[in-house]
């Protein structure tokens, strides 16, 4: 038995751009959408700009 599920789809850079634009339209101030980006991507740097 495999420990991981097989990849169903690889998203293109254009699709990631669409995701980013969608997040902005939803009202998110910062959206990190790209291959290999994790949920905490640049979180410290971004939050420091708005906390000060």
N, C-alpha and C positions, 0 to 999 in steps of 0.2 A: 504494500500500500504506500502511495506517495504522501509525503508530509505536507505538500502544498498543492493548491488547485492550479490547473493549467491556465495560462493567460488567454483570455477571451478576445482581447482587442488591444492594440497599441494605438494610442491617440497621437495625432499629428500636432506640430506646433500651432497650426491654424486652429485646431480644435481647442487647444489650451487657451489661445487668445480669446476664443468665444466664451469659454468658461470664465475667464477674467472679466470680460465685459459684462457678463451676466451677473457676476458677484457685485460689480460696481453699481449696476442698475438696481440691485436689491438693497443698496445702501451701505455696503461695506466700504470703509475708508481705504483699506489695504487688502489686496488680493494677490496672493502668490500662486500662480498657476503655470506650471512647467513640468517637464519630465523630472523625476527624482526629487521633487519638492515635498517636504514633509510638513505636517501641521504646525510645527514650531519654527518653520523657516523664517529667519530674520525677526523673530518675535521680540527679542530684547531691544534690538536697534529701533524697530518701529515703535514699540511702546514708550521708549525713552523720549521720543520726539513729542509725544502727546501728553506725557505725565508732567513734564516741566512747565 
